């Protein structure tokens, strides 16, 4: 329970006023010994117990009435949960809103999603806090700060609308923490609205330690976690990958890998109608799903031979989350899967070239070129998908070229040089080479299987990452990167640096036999390189696939929508929502990140570890819930005050007692005297 006017609670000592009056009244009469009333003692002893109880009840009723009045005018707030303090309305309220795809899961009875439910409840709480509280919003889609003029703006801003993006909760919390510290605010409430998806929280990321350290040292910050952890068991999602056009004897066809995912496995075969839309023409195929996933590799759809470039989508029937029921794609002549290897070590270069040039899809063309670090300035950046860099990190012109290459959607993977230096690139630098202590190798302690380079296959089969052994590793220094694989008692094995677009990975060992068993355990290393090539190639050619939230909004200003759904999206929101667009040079398909299809959520132990040492309150809620987070309950205290006053009035009604009867009898028998009896008599023998 919290109080919007907590200073009024300073009047609580007034509750003792009835007791003080009683004590003063007890001592204001003069005591006169009077031996003639001995016969009243017995009757008084009989009535003393009940009278004392009545006096106590009257006093308690009066004290409760005063307490009820004080609590009522202090405007108490409460709800279906506990944990709020009594320190009053905060000076600043920071709202961190998860706008990822998974937050669009709805309650079918009310039609409200988790995101909508959280916004409505927070808006109600902010209204009750009054106008003296400043409200700041950090949304997961843009990552930017928005100052709210009124609490109602929380439900009206475009920055709180649904998107097809993922969320980076540690990055948002770090931005909010830096804002709080830089503005030196007073008491601050931080509300995090999220469904606790593991892919969004990234519990092994390097930002959490910095956030915890900053918030521990900041007084007056209270953290509230509004959690929507429940999962709908029957939600279906669809995605496609590797879409490309190829010629056949009969004409042409589209080739793609299709994947259906169910939030919980089913033992019985589930019939799922899947609709394919190619350039506006629709066709439906019934597929049977058993378990939690259905994967169809190399699914083909016939198209016109003259159709060299076009668009399409895959649709599922509407369910509790319609945001993951559609996946868009574009197609054209496939781009060459070209990789450039920068290395001065011929052995390392040969192993990297072997992994990059060996085709994983025979219908595509793979090329790999090896150059030395001194020749890096002449690389044709516009035509390559991936850069494998095993040399000292570049400086000056080449460093800017690499950053621009990744900024435009390209991919780069860095391997440590033999002699690391202090050069910084993508917020990362190499440390010193390390060897294991007390063992002949570093073992992996954990790795991410939900997405990225080491994620499970389309069929859900995990890669044999646990079999990777590292005999020699180089330290990787980056506090804000995402760890994809962590060595036990060592640095990260694979780390992804933070980039706006594209991707930059750092691998802390080499594929040589002296450094690792990447070659003998070739599956993990080969898949890792091929996935990096495929991701970089998706941003090449005339058909380009992007994840929502990875492009700047200004890039899409000149794009032309290809369908009515895309045409209805605001210009500023195009890169945040799925859609199909084109320019004279290329076609673009924007979709949700595939990590949003993962249903893994943080368990209580992991959440406690992530927020260790922070003053936080967890509030579990559900989509469509109508129970208020907090509401004013001053009426309850007023009712209690009225009840207390009525009880006090009833207790004060005089009643006849044996003592009063005896006293009346004695008054009739005693002789008349001019001196009146004292009001208080000491009964002594």
C-alpha positions as CSV (number, residue, x, y, z in Angstrom):
1,X,0.0,0.0,0.0
2,X,1.3,3.5,-0.9
3,X,0.0,7.0,0.0
4,X,-0.2,9.9,-2.4
5,X,-0.2,12.4,0.6
6,X,2.3,10.6,3.0
7,X,3.0,13.8,5.0
8,X,-0.4,13.6,6.5
9,X,0.7,10.3,8.2
10,X,2.8,12.5,10.5
11,X,-0.5,13.1,12.3
12,X,-0.8,9.5,13.4
13,X,0.3,10.2,17.0
14,X,-3.0,12.1,17.3
15,X,-4.6,8.6,17.6
16,X,-3.4,8.6,21.2
17,X,-5.5,11.7,22.0
18,X,-8.5,9.7,23.5
19,X,-6.1,7.8,25.8
20,X,-4.5,11.1,26.9
21,X,-7.8,12.7,27.7
22,X,-8.8,9.6,29.7
23,X,-5.6,9.8,31.8
24,X,-6.0,13.5,32.4
25,X,-9.7,13.0,33.4
26,X,-8.6,10.3,35.9
27,X,-6.4,12.6,37.8
28,X,-8.4,15.8,37.9
29,X,-10.6,14.9,41.0
30,X,-9.8,15.1,44.7
31,X,-9.9,11.8,46.7
32,X,-11.8,11.9,50.0
33,X,-11.8,8.8,52.3
34,X,-15.4,7.9,53.1
35,X,-15.9,4.9,55.4
36,X,-19.7,5.0,55.5
37,X,-20.0,3.4,52.0
38,X,-18.4,0.0,52.8
39,X,-21.5,-1.8,51.7
40,X,-21.0,-0.4,48.1
41,X,-17.6,-2.2,47.7
42,X,-19.1,-5.6,47.0
43,X,-21.4,-4.3,44.2
44,X,-18.6,-2.1,42.7
45,X,-16.3,-5.1,42.5
46,X,-19.0,-7.0,40.7
47,X,-19.4,-4.3,38.0
48,X,-15.7,-3.2,37.8
49,X,-14.7,-5.9,35.2
50,X,-17.5,-5.1,32.7
51,X,-17.1,-1.3,33.1
52,X,-13.4,-1.4,32.5
53,X,-13.9,-3.5,29.3
54,X,-16.5,-1.0,28.1
55,X,-14.2,1.9,28.7
56,X,-11.4,0.2,26.8
57,X,-13.7,-0.5,23.8
58,X,-14.9,3.1,23.8
59,X,-11.3,4.3,23.8
60,X,-10.3,1.9,21.0
61,X,-13.4,2.9,18.9
62,X,-12.4,6.6,19.2
63,X,-8.8,5.9,18.3
64,X,-9.9,3.9,15.3
65,X,-12.1,6.7,14.1
66,X,-9.2,9.2,14.3
67,X,-6.9,6.7,12.5
68,X,-9.5,6.1,9.7
69,X,-9.8,9.9,9.1
70,X,-6.0,10.3,8.9
71,X,-5.6,7.4,6.5
72,X,-8.5,8.5,4.3
73,X,-7.2,12.0,3.7
74,X,-3.6,10.6,3.0
75,X,-5.1,9.0,-0.1
76,X,-3.9,5.4,0.2
77,X,-3.5,3.2,-2.8
78,X,-3.5,-0.6,-3.0
79,X,-4.2,-3.4,-5.4
80,X,-4.0,-7.1,-5.9
81,X,-0.3,-7.2,-4.9
82,X,2.0,-6.0,-2.2
83,X,5.4,-4.3,-2.1
84,X,4.8,-0.6,-2.7
85,X,6.4,1.6,-0.1
86,X,4.7,4.4,1.9
87,X,7.1,7.1,0.5
88,X,4.5,8.8,-1.7
89,X,4.4,9.7,-5.4
90,X,7.9,9.5,-7.0
91,X,9.6,12.5,-8.6
92,X,10.2,10.4,-11.8
93,X,8.6,7.3,-13.2
94,X,10.5,5.5,-15.9
95,X,8.6,3.0,-18.1
96,X,10.5,0.3,-20.0
97,X,8.0,-1.2,-22.5
98,X,8.7,-4.5,-24.3
99,X,7.1,-4.1,-27.8
100,X,8.4,-7.4,-29.1
101,X,6.3,-9.8,-31.2
102,X,5.7,-12.2,-28.2
103,X,4.0,-9.4,-26.3
104,X,1.2,-9.4,-28.8
105,X,-0.2,-12.7,-27.4
106,X,-3.8,-12.1,-26.6
107,X,-6.5,-13.2,-24.3
108,X,-9.2,-14.4,-26.7
109,X,-12.1,-13.5,-24.3
110,X,-11.1,-9.8,-24.1
111,X,-9.1,-9.4,-27.3
112,X,-6.4,-7.6,-25.4
113,X,-2.7,-8.4,-25.7
114,X,-0.1,-8.5,-23.0
115,X,1.3,-5.2,-24.3
116,X,-2.2,-3.5,-24.3
117,X,-2.9,-4.8,-20.8
118,X,0.3,-3.5,-19.4
119,X,-0.1,-0.1,-21.0
120,X,-3.7,0.4,-19.7
121,X,-2.8,-0.6,-16.2
122,X,0.3,1.5,-16.0
123,X,-1.6,4.5,-17.4
124,X,-4.2,4.1,-14.6
125,X,-1.4,4.0,-12.0
126,X,0.3,7.1,-13.4
127,X,-3.0,9.1,-13.3
128,X,-3.4,8.3,-9.6
129,X,0.2,9.5,-8.9
130,X,-0.8,13.0,-9.9
131,X,0.8,15.7,-12.1
132,X,3.9,16.2,-9.9
133,X,5.4,13.0,-11.2
134,X,7.4,13.2,-14.5
135,X,7.0,10.1,-16.8
136,X,9.6,8.9,-19.2
137,X,9.2,6.1,-21.7
138,X,11.9,3.8,-23.2
139,X,10.4,1.5,-25.8
140,X,12.2,-1.6,-27.0
141,X,11.6,-1.0,-30.7
142,X,13.3,2.4,-31.1
143,X,15.4,2.3,-27.8
144,X,14.8,6.0,-27.5
145,X,13.6,8.1,-24.6
146,X,10.1,9.8,-24.9
147,X,8.9,12.4,-22.3
148,X,5.2,12.0,-21.7
149,X,3.1,15.1,-21.2
150,X,0.2,13.2,-19.6
151,X,-0.4,9.7,-18.4
152,X,-3.0,9.3,-21.2
153,X,-0.2,9.6,-23.7
154,X,1.0,6.2,-22.8
155,X,-2.0,4.7,-24.6
156,X,-1.9,7.1,-27.6
157,X,1.8,7.3,-28.6
158,X,2.9,5.5,-31.8
159,X,5.9,4.4,-29.7
160,X,3.7,2.1,-27.6
161,X,2.0,0.5,-30.6
162,X,2.7,-3.2,-31.7
163,X,5.8,-3.9,-33.7
164,X,7.5,-6.9,-35.4
165,X,10.8,-6.4,-33.5
166,X,12.6,-8.1,-30.7
167,X,13.6,-6.5,-27.4
168,X,16.9,-5.9,-25.7
169,X,15.9,-5.4,-22.0
170,X,19.5,-5.0,-20.6
171,X,20.3,-2.3,-23.1
172,X,17.0,-0.4,-22.3
173,X,17.6,-0.7,-18.6
174,X,21.2,0.7,-19.1
175,X,19.8,3.6,-21.1
176,X,17.3,4.3,-18.3
177,X,19.9,4.0,-15.6
178,X,22.2,6.5,-17.4
179,X,19.3,8.9,-17.7
180,X,18.5,8.7,-14.0
181,X,22.1,9.2,-13.0
182,X,22.8,12.1,-15.4
183,X,19.7,14.0,-14.3
184,X,20.2,13.4,-10.6
185,X,16.6,12.7,-10.0
186,X,15.0,12.2,-6.6
187,X,12.9,9.1,-5.7
188,X,12.4,7.2,-9.0
189,X,10.2,4.3,-9.9
190,X,11.3,2.1,-12.8
191,X,8.6,-0.1,-14.4
192,X,9.7,-2.9,-16.7
193,X,6.8,-4.5,-18.7
194,X,7.9,-7.7,-20.3
195,X,7.0,-11.4,-20.9
196,X,10.5,-12.5,-19.6
197,X,11.5,-14.2,-22.9
198,X,15.1,-15.4,-22.6
199,X,16.1,-14.1,-26.0
200,X,15.0,-10.5,-25.0
201,X,16.6,-10.5,-21.5
202,X,19.9,-12.2,-22.6
203,X,20.8,-13.1,-19.0
204,X,24.4,-13.9,-19.9
205,X,25.0,-10.6,-21.6
206,X,27.7,-8.2,-20.4
207,X,25.5,-5.3,-19.7
208,X,23.8,-6.7,-16.6
209,X,26.8,-6.3,-14.3
210,X,27.2,-2.7,-15.2
211,X,23.4,-2.0,-14.6
212,X,23.4,-3.8,-11.3
213,X,26.5,-1.9,-10.1
214,X,25.0,1.5,-11.0
215,X,21.6,0.9,-9.5
216,X,23.0,-0.6,-6.3
217,X,24.8,2.7,-5.6
218,X,21.8,4.8,-6.4
219,X,19.4,5.5,-3.4
220,X,15.7,6.1,-4.0
221,X,15.3,3.9,-7.0
222,X,12.5,1.3,-6.8
223,X,12.2,-1.3,-9.6
224,X,8.9,-2.9,-10.5
225,X,8.7,-5.9,-12.9
226,X,5.3,-6.2,-14.5
227,X,5.7,-9.8,-15.8
228,X,3.5,-11.6,-18.3
229,X,5.2,-15.0,-18.1
230,X,2.3,-17.3,-19.0
231,X,2.4,-18.9,-22.5
232,X,-0.6,-19.9,-24.6
233,X,0.0,-23.6,-25.3
234,X,-1.6,-23.6,-28.8
235,X,0.1,-20.7,-30.5
236,X,1.5,-21.4,-33.9
237,X,4.2,-19.5,-35.8
238,X,5.6,-19.8,-39.3
239,X,8.9,-18.8,-40.9
240,X,10.8,-19.4,-44.1
241,X,14.5,-19.1,-44.9
242,X,16.8,-19.6,-47.9
243,X,14.2,-18.4,-50.4
244,X,15.6,-18.3,-53.9
245,X,14.5,-18.8,-57.5
246,X,15.9,-21.6,-59.8
247,X,15.3,-22.7,-63.3
248,X,13.8,-26.2,-64.1
249,X,13.0,-28.1,-67.2
250,X,9.3,-27.2,-66.9
251,X,9.9,-23.5,-66.1
252,X,11.0,-22.1,-62.8
253,X,10.2,-22.5,-59.1
254,X,10.8,-21.0,-55.7
255,X,12.8,-23.1,-53.2
256,X,12.5,-22.4,-49.5
257,X,12.9,-24.0,-46.1
258,X,9.6,-23.9,-44.2
259,X,9.2,-24.1,-40.4
260,X,6.1,-24.3,-38.2
261,X,6.5,-24.0,-34.4
262,X,3.9,-24.7,-31.7
263,X,4.4,-23.1,-28.3
264,X,3.8,-26.5,-26.6
265,X,4.2,-30.0,-28.2
266,X,1.2,-32.0,-29.3
267,X,1.1,-35.8,-29.2
268,X,-1.6,-36.1,-31.9
269,X,-1.1,-35.0,-35.5
270,X,-2.4,-31.5,-35.9
271,X,-3.7,-30.5,-39.3
272,X,-2.5,-27.0,-40.2
273,X,-3.6,-25.2,-43.4
274,X,-0.7,-23.2,-44.7
275,X,-1.4,-20.5,-47.3
276,X,1.2,-19.4,-49.9
277,X,0.7,-16.0,-51.5
278,X,2.9,-15.4,-54.6
279,X,2.4,-12.0,-56.2
280,X,-1.2,-12.0,-55.1
281,X,-2.1,-15.6,-56.2
282,X,-3.1,-17.8,-53.2
283,X,-2.8,-21.5,-52.7
284,X,-3.3,-23.6,-49.6
285,X,-1.5,-26.8,-48.4
286,X,-2.5,-28.9,-45.4
287,X,0.4,-30.0,-43.3
288,X,0.5,-32.3,-40.3
289,X,2.3,-31.1,-37.2
290,X,3.4,-33.6,-34.5
291,X,5.3,-32.5,-31.5
292,X,6.3,-28.8,-31.4
293,X,7.9,-28.3,-34.8
294,X,7.5,-29.1,-38.4
295,X,10.3,-28.5,-40.8
296,X,10.1,-28.9,-44.6
297,X,13.5,-28.3,-46.3
298,X,13.6,-27.5,-50.0
299,X,9.8,-26.9,-50.3
300,X,9.1,-25.8,-53.9
301,X,6.4,-23.7,-55.5
302,X,6.2,-23.4,-59.3
303,X,6.3,-19.9,-60.7
304,X,6.3,-18.4,-64.2
305,X,9.6,-18.6,-66.0
306,X,9.3,-15.0,-66.9
307,X,9.0,-14.0,-63.2
308,X,12.6,-13.0,-62.4
309,X,11.7,-10.9,-59.4
310,X,8.7,-10.9,-57.1
311,X,7.3,-11.2,-53.6
312,X,5.2,-13.6,-51.5
313,X,4.2,-14.6,-48.0
314,X,3.3,-17.6,-46.0
315,X,0.2,-17.4,-43.8
316,X,-1.4,-19.4,-40.9
317,X,-4.9,-19.2,-39.5
318,X,-5.4,-16.6,-36.9
319,X,-4.7,-17.6,-33.3
320,X,-3.8,-16.0,-30.0
321,X,-0.8,-14.2,-31.6
322,X,-1.5,-13.1,-35.1
323,X,1.9,-11.3,-35.3
324,X,3.8,-14.5,-35.9
325,X,1.3,-16.1,-38.3
326,X,2.7,-14.4,-41.4
327,X,6.1,-14.3,-42.9
328,X,7.0,-12.2,-46.0
329,X,9.7,-12.9,-48.6
330,X,11.0,-11.6,-51.9
331,X,12.9,-13.4,-54.6
332,X,15.1,-12.7,-57.5
333,X,18.2,-14.2,-59.2
334,X,20.2,-15.5,-56.3
335,X,23.2,-13.5,-55.2
336,X,26.7,-15.0,-55.1
337,X,27.6,-16.2,-51.6
338,X,30.9,-14.4,-51.7
339,X,33.4,-14.4,-48.7
340,X,36.6,-12.5,-48.4
341,X,39.3,-13.9,-46.0
342,X,41.8,-11.4,-44.6
343,X,44.8,-13.2,-43.1
344,X,48.5,-13.3,-43.1
345,X,48.6,-16.9,-41.9
346,X,48.3,-19.3,-44.9
347,X,47.2,-22.3,-42.7
348,X,44.4,-20.3,-41.0
349,X,43.3,-18.8,-44.3
350,X,43.1,-22.2,-46.0
351,X,40.9,-23.6,-43.2
352,X,38.6,-20.6,-43.3
353,X,38.4,-20.7,-47.1
354,X,37.4,-24.4,-47.0
355,X,34.5,-23.7,-44.6
356,X,33.3,-20.7,-46.5
357,X,33.6,-22.0,-50.1
358,X,32.1,-25.5,-49.5
359,X,28.4,-25.0,-50.6
360,X,25.6,-26.0,-48.2
361,X,23.1,-25.4,-51.0
362,X,24.0,-26.8,-54.4
363,X,21.7,-24.4,-56.2
364,X,23.7,-21.4,-55.0
365,X,27.2,-20.2,-56.1
366,X,29.8,-19.9,-53.4
367,X,33.1,-18.0,-53.7
368,X,35.9,-17.3,-51.2
369,X,38.8,-15.0,-51.8
370,X,42.0,-14.8,-49.6
371,X,43.8,-11.4,-49.3
372,X,46.5,-10.2,-46.9
373,X,45.9,-7.5,-44.4
374,X,47.9,-5.1,-46.6
375,X,45.5,-5.7,-49.5
376,X,42.3,-5.1,-47.4
377,X,41.9,-1.6,-48.8
378,X,41.1,-2.8,-52.3
379,X,38.2,-5.1,-51.2
380,X,35.0,-4.7,-53.2
381,X,32.7,-4.2,-50.3
382,X,29.5,-3.9,-52.3
383,X,29.6,-7.5,-53.6
384,X,30.6,-9.6,-50.6
385,X,28.4,-11.2,-48.0
386,X,31.0,-12.0,-45.3
387,X,34.4,-10.9,-44.2
388,X,36.5,-13.4,-42.2
389,X,39.3,-11.3,-40.5
390,X,42.3,-13.0,-38.9
391,X,44.8,-10.2,-38.5
392,X,45.3,-7.2,-36.2
393,X,42.1,-5.1,-36.1
394,X,42.2,-2.5,-38.9
395,X,42.7,1.2,-38.4
396,X,41.8,4.4,-40.2
397,X,40.3,3.9,-43.7
398,X,39.9,0.1,-43.6
399,X,38.2,0.3,-40.2
400,X,35.7,2.9,-41.5
401,X,35.1,0.7,-44.6
402,X,34.4,-2.3,-42.4
403,X,32.1,-0.3,-40.1
404,X,30.2,1.0,-43.2
405,X,30.0,-2.5,-44.6
406,X,28.4,-3.9,-41.5
407,X,26.2,-0.8,-41.2
408,X,24.7,-1.6,-44.7
409,X,23.8,-5.2,-43.6
410,X,27.0,-7.0,-44.2
411,X,28.6,-9.5,-41.8
412,X,32.1,-9.8,-40.4
413,X,33.7,-12.4,-38.2
414,X,37.0,-11.7,-36.4
415,X,39.6,-14.2,-35.3
416,X,42.5,-13.3,-33.0
417,X,45.9,-12.4,-34.5
418,X,49.1,-14.0,-33.1
419,X,50.1,-10.6,-31.6
420,X,47.1,-8.7,-30.4
421,X,47.3,-4.9,-29.9
422,X,45.1,-2.3,-28.2
423,X,43.1,-1.4,-31.4
424,X,39.3,-1.1,-30.8
425,X,36.6,-2.0,-33.4
426,X,32.8,-2.3,-32.8
427,X,33.5,-1.6,-29.1
428,X,35.8,-4.7,-28.9
429,X,39.5,-5.3,-28.6
430,X,41.7,-8.4,-28.2
431,X,43.5,-9.2,-24.9
432,X,46.3,-11.6,-24.4
433,X,46.5,-15.3,-25.3
434,X,45.6,-17.7,-22.5
435,X,46.1,-21.4,-21.8
436,X,44.0,-23.5,-19.4
437,X,45.2,-24.0,-15.9
438,X,45.1,-27.5,-14.4
439,X,43.8,-29.0,-17.7
440,X,44.7,-29.5,-21.3
441,X,41.7,-27.6,-22.7
442,X,38.9,-25.1,-22.0
443,X,35.5,-26.6,-21.8
444,X,32.3,-24.8,-22.8
445,X,30.1,-23.8,-19.8
446,X,27.1,-22.5,-21.7
447,X,26.0,-21.4,-25.2
448,X,22.8,-20.0,-26.8
449,X,20.7,-22.4,-28.7
450,X,17.7,-20.1,-29.5
451,X,19.1,-18.2,-32.4
452,X,22.3,-16.9,-34.1
453,X,25.3,-18.8,-35.1
454,X,25.0,-21.7,-32.6
455,X,21.2,-22.0,-32.6
456,X,19.4,-25.3,-33.1
457,X,18.7,-26.5,-36.6
458,X,15.4,-26.0,-38.3
459,X,14.3,-29.4,-37.1
460,X,15.2,-28.4,-33.5
461,X,18.3,-30.6,-33.4
462,X,21.1,-29.0,-31.4
463,X,24.6,-28.6,-32.8
464,X,27.3,-30.6,-31.1
465,X,28.7,-27.4,-29.6
466,X,29.4,-29.1,-26.3
467,X,32.1,-31.2,-28.0
468,X,34.1,-28.2,-29.0
469,X,37.4,-28.1,-27.1
470,X,39.7,-25.0,-26.9
471,X,43.4,-25.5,-26.2
472,X,44.4,-21.9,-26.6
473,X,42.2,-18.8,-26.5
474,X,42.6,-15.0,-26.7
475,X,40.8,-12.7,-24.3
476,X,37.9,-10.6,-25.8
477,X,37.1,-7.3,-24.1
478,X,33.6,-6.0,-24.7
479,X,31.2,-5.0,-21.9
480,X,28.2,-4.6,-24.1
481,X,28.4,-7.5,-26.4
482,X,26.2,-10.6,-26.4
483,X,27.9,-13.9,-25.4
484,X,26.9,-16.7,-27.7
485,X,29.3,-19.3,-26.1
486,X,31.2,-19.0,-22.8
487,X,34.3,-20.9,-21.9
488,X,34.6,-22.3,-18.4
489,X,37.3,-20.4,-16.5
490,X,38.0,-18.4,-19.7
491,X,36.8,-15.7,-22.0
492,X,33.8,-16.0,-24.3
493,X,34.3,-18.3,-27.2
494,X,31.9,-16.5,-29.5
495,X,30.8,-12.9,-28.9
496,X,28.5,-10.8,-31.0
497,X,29.3,-7.1,-30.9
498,X,26.5,-4.5,-30.7
499,X,25.7,-3.1,-34.2
500,X,22.7,-1.2,-35.6
501,X,22.6,-3.4,-38.7
502,X,24.5,-6.4,-40.1
503,X,26.5,-8.5,-37.6
504,X,30.0,-8.5,-36.2
505,X,31.2,-11.7,-34.3
506,X,34.4,-12.3,-32.5
507,X,35.8,-15.8,-32.1
508,X,38.5,-16.1,-29.4
509,X,40.3,-19.1,-30.9
510,X,41.6,-20.3,-34.3
511,X,40.6,-23.4,-36.3
512,X,44.1,-24.8,-36.1
513,X,44.8,-28.0,-34.2
514,X,47.1,-26.1,-31.8
515,X,44.2,-23.9,-30.7
516,X,41.0,-25.9,-31.0
517,X,39.3,-29.0,-32.4
518,X,37.2,-27.0,-34.8
519,X,38.5,-29.0,-37.7
520,X,38.0,-32.5,-36.2
521,X,34.6,-31.4,-34.9
522,X,33.9,-29.8,-38.2
523,X,30.1,-29.6,-38.0
524,X,29.9,-26.8,-35.5
525,X,32.5,-24.7,-37.2
526,X,31.2,-25.3,-40.7
527,X,27.6,-24.5,-39.8
528,X,28.7,-21.4,-38.0
529,X,30.6,-20.0,-41.0
530,X,27.7,-21.0,-43.4
531,X,25.1,-19.2,-41.3
532,X,27.3,-16.1,-41.3
533,X,27.6,-16.3,-45.1
534,X,23.8,-16.7,-45.5
535,X,23.0,-13.8,-43.2
536,X,25.4,-11.5,-45.1
537,X,24.1,-12.7,-48.5
538,X,20.5,-11.8,-47.4
539,X,21.5,-8.1,-47.8
540,X,22.9,-8.6,-51.3
541,X,21.4,-8.8,-54.8
542,X,17.9,-7.7,-55.9
543,X,16.1,-9.6,-53.2
544,X,17.0,-8.7,-49.6
545,X,15.7,-10.0,-46.3
546,X,16.0,-7.9,-43.1
547,X,14.9,-8.3,-39.5
548,X,12.6,-5.6,-38.3
549,X,14.3,-3.1,-36.0
550,X,17.8,-3.5,-37.6
551,X,17.4,-0.7,-40.2
552,X,17.2,3.1,-39.7
553,X,13.7,4.5,-40.4
554,X,15.2,7.0,-42.9
555,X,16.3,4.2,-45.2
556,X,12.7,3.2,-45.9
557,X,11.4,6.6,-46.7
558,X,11.7,6.2,-50.5
559,X,10.6,2.6,-50.6
560,X,7.4,1.7,-52.6
561,X,5.0,-0.7,-50.8
562,X,4.2,-3.9,-52.7
563,X,0.9,-4.8,-51.0
564,X,-2.0,-3.1,-49.1
565,X,-0.7,-4.1,-45.7
566,X,2.7,-2.5,-46.2
567,X,1.0,0.6,-47.7
568,X,-0.9,1.1,-44.4
569,X,2.2,1.3,-42.3
570,X,3.4,4.7,-41.2
571,X,6.6,5.9,-42.8
572,X,8.3,6.2,-39.5
573,X,7.2,2.7,-38.5
574,X,8.2,0.9,-41.7
575,X,11.4,-0.6,-40.4
576,X,9.7,-1.7,-37.2
577,X,6.9,-3.8,-38.8
578,X,6.8,-6.6,-41.3
579,X,6.3,-5.5,-44.9
580,X,7.1,-5.8,-48.5
581,X,8.8,-2.9,-50.4
582,X,10.8,-2.2,-53.5
583,X,13.1,0.3,-55.3
584,X,14.3,0.2,-58.9
585,X,17.4,-1.7,-57.7
586,X,16.0,-4.3,-55.2
587,X,13.0,-5.7,-53.4
588,X,12.9,-5.8,-49.6
589,X,11.1,-8.1,-47.1
590,X,11.0,-7.2,-43.4
591,X,10.1,-9.8,-40.8
592,X,10.3,-10.4,-37.1
593,X,13.6,-11.8,-35.8
594,X,13.3,-15.6,-35.7
595,X,14.4,-15.5,-32.0
596,X,10.9,-14.3,-31.2
597,X,9.6,-17.8,-32.0
598,X,11.5,-19.2,-29.0
599,X,9.3,-19.9,-26.1
600,X,12.0,-20.1,-23.4
601,X,11.4,-17.8,-20.5
602,X,13.5,-16.8,-17.5
603,X,13.0,-19.1,-14.5
604,X,12.8,-17.6,-11.1
605,X,16.4,-18.5,-10.2
606,X,17.8,-16.9,-13.4
607,X,15.7,-13.8,-12.8
608,X,16.9,-13.5,-9.2
609,X,20.5,-13.8,-10.4
610,X,20.0,-11.1,-13.1
611,X,18.5,-8.7,-10.7
612,X,20.7,-9.7,-7.7
613,X,21.1,-6.9,-5.2
614,X,18.5,-4.6,-6.7
615,X,15.4,-3.3,-4.8
616,X,12.7,-4.7,-7.0
617,X,9.1,-6.0,-6.8
618,X,7.7,-8.6,-9.2
619,X,4.1,-8.3,-10.2
620,X,2.7,-11.3,-12.2
621,X,-0.1,-10.4,-14.5
622,X,-2.0,-12.0,-17.4
623,X,-3.1,-10.7,-20.8
624,X,-6.7,-9.3,-20.6
625,X,-6.6,-9.2,-16.8
626,X,-9.0,-6.5,-15.4
627,X,-7.5,-6.4,-11.9
628,X,-6.0,-3.0,-11.2
629,X,-2.4,-2.7,-10.3
630,X,-3.3,0.0,-7.7
631,X,-6.4,2.0,-6.8
632,X,-7.3,4.6,-4.2
633,X,-9.0,3.0,-1.2
634,X,-9.7,6.1,1.0
635,X,-13.4,5.2,0.9
636,X,-12.7,2.0,2.9
637,X,-11.1,4.0,5.7
638,X,-14.0,6.4,5.8
639,X,-16.4,3.5,6.2
640,X,-14.2,2.1,9.0
641,X,-14.3,5.5,10.7
642,X,-18.1,5.7,10.5
643,X,-18.3,2.1,11.9
644,X,-16.0,3.1,14.8
645,X,-18.0,6.2,15.6
646,X,-21.3,4.2,15.6
647,X,-19.7,1.6,17.9
648,X,-18.5,4.3,20.2
649,X,-22.0,5.8,20.4
650,X,-23.6,2.4,21.3
651,X,-21.0,1.8,24.0
652,X,-21.7,5.2,25.5
653,X,-25.4,4.5,26.0
654,X,-26.0,4.4,29.8
655,X,-27.3,1.2,31.3
656,X,-28.5,0.3,34.8
657,X,-26.1,-1.7,36.9
658,X,-26.2,-3.2,40.4
659,X,-23.8,-0.4,41.6
660,X,-26.1,2.4,40.5
661,X,-29.1,0.7,42.1
662,X,-27.3,0.5,45.4
663,X,-26.1,4.1,45.0
664,X,-29.7,5.3,44.4
665,X,-30.9,3.4,47.4
666,X,-28.3,4.9,49.6
667,X,-29.2,8.4,48.4
668,X,-32.7,7.9,49.6
669,X,-31.7,6.7,53.1
670,X,-29.0,9.2,53.8
671,X,-30.0,12.4,55.6
672,X,-30.0,15.7,53.7
673,X,-26.9,17.7,53.9
674,X,-25.7,20.9,52.3
675,X,-22.3,19.7,51.2
676,X,-22.6,17.7,48.0
677,X,-20.9,14.3,47.5
678,X,-17.6,14.5,45.7
679,X,-17.6,13.1,42.1
680,X,-14.8,10.7,43.0
681,X,-14.8,8.7,46.3
682,X,-12.1,6.5,47.6
683,X,-13.7,3.3,49.0
684,X,-11.8,2.5,52.2
685,X,-13.0,0.5,55.2
